[in-house]
Amino acid sequence: MQKHLLTDGKKEIWLEYPDNWDELSRGQMIVAGRLLWMLAKKDIDVDQFRKLMVDRFIRRDYTGIEKFGNMEQKLNMWANEGQLMDTVNFFFKITKNEKGQEVYEMMPAGTRNVIPELRLGTKKYYGPGDFLQGMTFAQFKDALTMANKYMETQDDDWLARLMAVCYLPRGEKYRIKEAMKREKRLKRFNIGIKYACFCYIMGCMHNLRTDGDGSGIEIDGVKCRFSLIFSRRGKNKGAGIGLTGVLMTLAESGVFGDTEKTADTDVWDVLARLYQLELQRREMEREMKKK
């Protein structure tokens, strides 16, 4: 968490708020989801997003901050707020174009699902745990397909379908047909929640492609570089990366059983197996080059 001092010239207020995606609270993530969706639609620009996000973090117009009396004091307060805009840059990947201007690209990087369950009327739906915990391989594959379709079309219906894939009634086994039956009902959730689900999936995918902090992702005490799996499937194939083909190949090998059993296997078991196979393939290539 990051801590900042705000002042109106007379009073000082220390405020603490998130320093990265994984530190967002449920409410903050829903607000961020709505604002990031508006940014993607170009209803607001980057600076407006940053200011509105700071407003949320410092609880502007909330009872947590005393309202200052005269205009001079308020201007001092909002000047402080303006200086805080750079503190929410963790939402973006920032580069420079050929003219030296900063370019902000929204970059989900979190793996924590801060919205693990949802209620609609008397019905509850449960999502995956942190970093894809509890997801089957088929669920992961279909979630990436829905996220990819959304990025291609910018059609919000794909966000509802993504939620239908990720959130299930307790105890229900994942099946794509049942998920699509839920889509109409889950459309009723606000856009902040739906876009937050998209950010979670893309954040997990980002970490798989970049090995988290770059040192690898730990499984049973072993650092695994899953970027080896995803990078060789091509940069232009999007989030889907041909996992349907992987499903069929693994089913044919019988490692996890037939196609249905492979689809129902925990995604991390499948990813660990794919990583093992990739290491074996690379070792064979090295041995071949020696001959």
C-alpha positions in Angstrom: 0.0 0.0 0.0 1.1 3.6 -0.6 0.6 6.4 1.9 0.2 10.1 1.0 -0.2 13.3 2.9 -2.9 15.7 1.8 -3.2 19.2 3.2 -5.4 22.3 2.7 -2.6 24.5 4.1 -3.9 24.1 7.7 -4.9 20.5 8.2 -3.0 17.4 7.2 -4.6 14.1 6.4 -2.7 10.8 5.8 -4.3 8.5 3.3 -3.3 5.0 2.4 -4.5 3.3 -0.8 -3.4 0.6 -3.2 0.0 0.4 -4.9 -0.9 -2.3 -7.4 -3.9 -4.3 -8.9 -3.8 -7.0 -6.2 -4.3 -4.5 -3.3 -7.6 -3.2 -4.7 -10.6 -3.8 -2.5 -13.8 -5.2 -4.0 -15.4 -1.8 -4.2 -12.3 -0.1 -5.7 -12.0 -2.9 -8.3 -15.7 -2.4 -9.4 -15.1 1.4 -9.7 -11.9 0.8 -11.6 -13.6 -1.7 -13.9 -16.3 0.8 -14.8 -13.8 3.6 -15.4 -11.5 1.4 -17.4 -14.4 0.3 -19.5 -15.3 4.0 -20.1 -11.7 4.6 -21.0 -11.7 1.8 -23.5 -14.9 3.2 -25.0 -13.2 6.7 -25.1 -15.9 8.2 -23.0 -13.1 9.5 -20.8 -9.4 10.0 -21.4 -6.4 8.8 -19.3 -6.1 12.0 -17.2 -9.9 11.9 -16.4 -9.5 8.2 -15.4 -6.6 9.0 -13.2 -8.3 11.9 -11.5 -11.5 9.9 -10.9 -9.6 6.9 -9.6 -7.7 9.2 -7.1 -11.1 10.6 -6.1 -12.2 7.1 -5.2 -9.0 6.3 -3.3 -8.9 9.5 -1.2 -12.7 9.1 -0.6 -13.5 12.5 -2.0 -17.1 13.4 -1.1 -17.1 10.6 1.4 -17.4 11.1 5.2 -13.8 9.8 5.6 -12.5 13.3 4.6 -13.7 16.5 6.2 -15.0 19.0 3.7 -13.0 22.3 3.8 -14.8 25.5 4.3 -13.6 28.2 1.9 -12.6 28.1 -1.8 -8.9 28.7 -1.2 -8.7 25.7 1.1 -10.6 23.6 -1.4 -8.3 24.6 -4.2 -5.3 23.7 -2.1 -6.9 20.3 -1.5 -7.6 19.6 -5.2 -4.1 20.8 -6.1 -2.8 18.1 -3.8 -5.1 15.6 -5.5 -3.8 16.5 -8.9 -0.3 15.7 -7.8 -1.5 12.2 -6.9 -2.5 11.3 -10.4 0.8 9.7 -11.2 0.3 7.4 -8.2 -2.3 5.4 -10.0 -0.1 4.7 -13.1 0.1 1.1 -12.0 -3.1 0.6 -14.1 -1.0 1.2 -17.3 2.0 0.2 -19.3 3.6 3.6 -20.2 5.8 3.9 -23.3 6.8 6.8 -25.5 5.9 7.2 -29.2 8.2 8.5 -31.9 7.4 12.1 -30.9 8.5 11.4 -27.3 4.9 11.6 -26.0 3.8 9.2 -23.3 1.4 6.5 -24.4 -0.8 4.8 -21.7 -1.9 1.3 -22.4 -4.2 -0.4 -19.9 -2.3 -3.3 -18.5 -4.1 -5.7 -16.1 -1.4 -7.3 -13.9 -3.3 -8.6 -10.9 -3.9 -12.3 -10.1 -6.1 -11.8 -7.1 -9.8 -12.3 -7.6 -11.2 -9.6 -5.4 -14.8 -10.5 -6.4 -14.9 -14.3 -5.5 -18.7 -14.5 -5.2 -21.7 -12.7 -6.5 -25.3 -12.6 -5.5 -28.3 -12.0 -7.8 -31.6 -12.2 -6.0 -31.4 -15.3 -3.9 -28.9 -17.0 -6.2 -25.2 -17.0 -5.5 -22.4 -17.6 -8.0 -18.8 -18.4 -7.2 -15.8 -17.5 -9.2 -12.2 -18.8 -9.3 -9.8 -18.2 -6.5 -6.6 -16.2 -6.8 -4.5 -16.9 -9.9 -7.0 -19.4 -11.5 -7.3 -21.6 -8.5 -10.3 -23.9 -8.8 -10.6 -23.5 -12.6 -10.7 -26.5 -14.9 -8.7 -26.5 -18.1 -11.9 -26.3 -20.2 -13.1 -23.3 -18.1 -9.7 -21.5 -18.6 -9.8 -22.3 -22.3 -13.3 -20.9 -22.7 -12.6 -17.9 -20.5 -9.7 -16.9 -22.8 -11.9 -17.4 -25.8 -14.5 -15.0 -24.5 -11.9 -12.5 -23.4 -10.3 -12.7 -26.9 -13.7 -12.2 -28.6 -14.3 -9.1 -26.5 -11.0 -7.6 -27.4 -11.7 -8.3 -31.1 -15.2 -6.9 -31.2 -15.6 -4.6 -28.1 -19.1 -6.1 -27.8 -20.1 -6.1 -24.2 -22.1 -9.3 -24.6 -18.8 -11.2 -24.6 -18.1 -9.8 -21.1 -21.4 -11.4 -19.9 -20.4 -14.7 -21.5 -17.0 -14.4 -19.8 -18.7 -14.0 -16.4 -21.0 -17.0 -17.2 -17.9 -19.1 -17.8 -16.1 -17.9 -14.7 -18.9 -17.9 -12.1 -20.9 -21.0 -11.3 -23.5 -22.0 -8.7 -21.8 -23.9 -5.8 -21.2 -27.5 -6.7 -22.0 -27.2 -10.4 -19.5 -28.9 -12.8 -18.4 -26.6 -15.5 -20.1 -27.2 -18.9 -20.1 -24.6 -21.7 -23.8 -25.2 -22.5 -24.8 -24.5 -18.9 -22.6 -21.4 -18.8 -24.4 -20.0 -21.9 -27.8 -20.5 -20.2 -26.5 -18.3 -17.4 -25.4 -15.5 -19.7 -28.8 -13.7 -19.9 -29.1 -13.7 -16.1 -25.5 -12.5 -15.5 -25.9 -9.6 -18.0 -27.8 -7.9 -15.2 -24.6 -7.2 -13.3 -23.2 -3.7 -13.7 -20.4 -3.1 -16.2 -17.9 -2.5 -13.5 -18.2 -6.1 -12.2 -18.1 -7.5 -15.8 -15.1 -5.5 -16.8 -13.4 -6.5 -13.5 -13.8 -10.1 -14.4 -12.1 -9.4 -17.8 -9.2 -7.6 -16.0 -8.8 -10.6 -13.7 -8.5 -13.1 -16.5 -6.2 -10.8 -18.5 -4.1 -10.2 -15.4 -3.6 -13.9 -14.9 -2.7 -14.3 -18.6 -0.2 -11.5 -18.4 1.6 -13.1 -15.5 1.7 -16.5 -17.3 3.2 -14.8 -20.3 5.7 -12.8 -18.3 6.5 -15.3 -15.5 5.1 -13.0 -12.9 8.0 -10.8 -11.7 10.2 -12.4 -14.4 11.7 -15.0 -12.1 9.1 -17.7 -12.7 5.9 -18.9 -11.1 6.3 -21.3 -8.2 4.6 -24.7 -8.2 5.4 -27.1 -5.4 8.6 -25.2 -4.6 9.8 -25.2 -8.3 10.0 -22.0 -10.3 8.3 -22.5 -13.7 8.7 -20.2 -16.7 5.3 -20.6 -18.3 6.3 -18.0 -20.9 8.1 -20.9 -22.6 4.7 -22.4 -23.3 2.8 -19.3 -24.4 5.6 -17.5 -26.4 6.1 -20.3 -28.9 2.4 -20.3 -29.9 2.8 -17.1 -31.7 2.4 -13.4 -30.9 -0.6 -12.9 -33.2 -2.9 -15.6 -31.8 -4.3 -13.6 -28.9 -5.3 -14.9 -25.6 -6.8 -18.1 -27.0 -3.4 -19.6 -28.0 -4.9 -22.7 -29.5 -5.9 -24.4 -26.3 -8.5 -26.5 -28.0 -5.7 -28.2 -29.9 -3.8 -28.7 -26.7 -7.0 -30.3 -25.1 -7.3 -32.8 -28.0 -3.6 -33.6 -28.0 -3.5 -34.3 -24.2 -6.7 -36.4 -24.5 -5.1 -38.5 -27.3 -2.0 -39.0 -25.0 -4.2 -40.3 -22.2 -2.3 -38.4 -19.6 -5.5 -37.2 -17.9 -7.9 -39.5 -19.6 -10.3 -38.8 -22.5 -11.3 -35.4 -23.8 -14.0 -34.9 -21.1 -11.7 -35.9 -18.2 -8.9 -33.7 -19.6 -11.3 -30.8 -19.8 -12.3 -31.3 -16.2 -8.7 -31.5 -15.0 -7.4 -28.6 -12.8 -5.8 -26.0 -15.1 -2.6 -25.9 -13.1 -2.2 -29.7 -13.5 -2.5 -29.2 -17.2 -0.1 -26.2 -17.3 2.5 -28.1 -15.3 2.3 -31.0 -17.8 2.6 -28.7 -20.7 5.6 -27.0 -19.1 7.2 -30.4 -18.5 6.6 -31.4 -22.2 8.1 -28.1 -23.4 11.2 -28.6 -21.3 11.6 -32.1 -22.7 11.1 -30.8 -26.3 13.8 -28.2 -25.8 16.2 -30.8 -24.3 15.7 -33.0 -27.3 16.4 -30.1 -29.6 19.7 -29.4 -27.8 20.7 -33.1 -28.0 19.9 -33.1 -31.8 22.1 -30.1 -32.4 25.0 -31.8 -30.7 24.9 -34.7 -33.2 
